[in-house]
């Protein structure tokens, strides 16, 4: 499994190696962790309880929000019956995550905490729910300050990409399918303009 200095499979337990300007350091040795990797398998259901196929489901490390084995393509794509399998999973605390995007419907989100040990985890059922819709308006302190390119972004640091919506001519926006705790930001403002406040 991936090993971090000084010899741990957990990113949260890793220690930095600090170097000053022009400094060289030798003998930064640490042992690889000799532990088995598990297989996580289960089924993904939509909000109506129907198995869904051809949807990607990620296994995210809750310690650093990284997708486990992302560089190796270690993600599950659901097959017939909503079944998925994720391999080479080191022990740790994770969250299974999926987003279901139906045509013309509010996106559905699925989040399931999961602890993985030395043994395979089988029969996991991940059920999605329909998220809430957040509506609002971007306003400027002066009426002549148009917002033709403004975009409102909803996201969270530990859940990867979120949703981005452009504002209309009046500054109004709508963000569908939000579940959980989200952060809001505004991008694409005109030069020399910045966000002053975000009020609910």
Secondary structure, 3 states (H helix, E strand, C coil): CCCECCCECCHHHCCCCCCCCCCCCCCCCCCCCCCCCEEEEEEEECCCCCECCCCEEEEEECCCCCECCHHHCCCEECCHHHEEEEEEECCEEEEEEEEECCCCCCCEEEEEEEEECCCCEEEEEEECEECEEEEEECCCCCCCCCCCCCEEEEECCCCCCCEEEECCCCCEEEEEEECCCCEEEEECCCCCCCCCCCCC
